[in-house]
């Protein structure tokens, strides 16, 4: 296992190769990188031509577009990572794409990309990724006939598992939330002594819950009836004689 070829270098000592089939994009990215005062910048509008040049003079960093003809960025990445390409196989690759879907990004990382940047590209993000790359101490592992980033498969597997769990939680939430709201509404109606038609009883939670809610409903009605039958309190009864004095007490009048 070895570090990638840009690890530990300074920004001003980098030799960077840019590959994009759009000359406009090449000019733009070259301008961004040149402003960082790197040692050398080489540009190619075809992946096959870039590969031939890099075999003779391996750069420290490769920055390639994803969708190109006749050789795509994915094909260039796979070729560069072949163990027969030493020392080119240890050069870190940054892929730039306007199609950065979750699945595609994962595939690029599995193929050996160190970073994936989404278009439109900004100078600040590019500089940040290059500096991060210089301090990236992950090793390059030989997996079969090509090199990949150490621990990348485990990291992607863990992220897929987390994403799957989040998706299941989201689906469950979307399914249960409306039912939970309806259930709470029925409970609130019971507490407010409102009559609930049988067809409005929540069916999602099963017959057991329906029985409990019906029982609560009956108890609420019974309590309401008992309150209506309860005799009036002493304070509500009229005084036998005399007048209501201070603090509401009955004061008797003395006779004789």
Protein Blocks (a to p, Z undefined) as FASTA:
>chain_A
ZZdfkgoiafklcccddddfbfklmmmmmmmmmmnopabdcddfbfklmmmmmmmmccfb
dcddfbdcfbdfklmmmmmmpmklpcklmpccddddfblcfklmmmmmmnopabdcdddd
dfklmmmmmmmmmmmcbdcddehjaccdehklmmmmmmmmmmmmmmmmmmmmmmmmmmmm
mmmmmmmmmmnopacdfklpcfknojklmmmmmmmmmmmmmmmmmmmmpccdfklpccfb
dcddehhiacdddeZZ
